[in-house]
Amino acid sequence: MEIIEKIQLLDAWIGEAKDYKERALLVAAKTLLLEQAKRIEQAHGELDGRMWSPENWAK
């Protein structure tokens, strides 16, 4: 399941939540998911940058 699908699913559940605690938990889960996706993207970028660094080509 892609990140976008997960976020859409969480949004649907948030819209259906009747209890404040349930809604708060789902919003927190969505926030966590978005933060994890951001950190994964940053890690990919860092890895790409390190692999293509001319300093490391001679090693």
QUIKAVEN-V912076 format. One record per residue. N is the residue number from 1. RES is the residue in one letter. BURIAL is b if it has 16 or more other C-alpha atoms within 10 Angstrom, else e. D_FIRST is the distance of its C-alpha to the first C-alpha in whole Angstrom. Layout:
BEGIN
n-><N	N>
res-><RES	RES>
burial-><BURIAL	BURIAL>
d_first-><D_FIRST	D_FIRST>
END
This chain:
BEGIN
n-><1	2	3	4	5	6	7	8	9	10	11	12	13	14	15	16	17	18	19	20	21	22	23	24	25	26	27	28	29	30	31	32	33	34	35	36	37	38	39	40	41	42	43	44	45	46	47	48	49	50	51	52	53	54	55	56	57	58	59>
res-><M	E	I	I	E	K	I	Q	L	L	D	A	W	I	G	E	A	K	D	Y	K	E	R	A	L	L	V	A	A	K	T	L	L	L	E	Q	A	K	R	I	E	Q	A	H	G	E	L	D	G	R	M	W	S	P	E	N	W	A	K>
burial-><e	e	e	e	e	e	b	e	e	b	b	e	e	b	e	e	e	e	e	e	e	e	b	e	e	b	b	e	e	b	e	e	b	b	e	e	e	e	e	e	e	e	e	e	e	e	e	e	e	e	e	e	e	e	e	e	e	e	e>
d_first-><0	4	7	8	6	7	10	11	10	13	15	15	16	18	20	21	22	26	27	27	26	23	22	23	21	18	19	19	16	15	17	16	13	14	17	15	13	17	18	16	17	20	20	19	22	24	24	24	27	29	28	30	33	36	38	36	36	40	38>
END
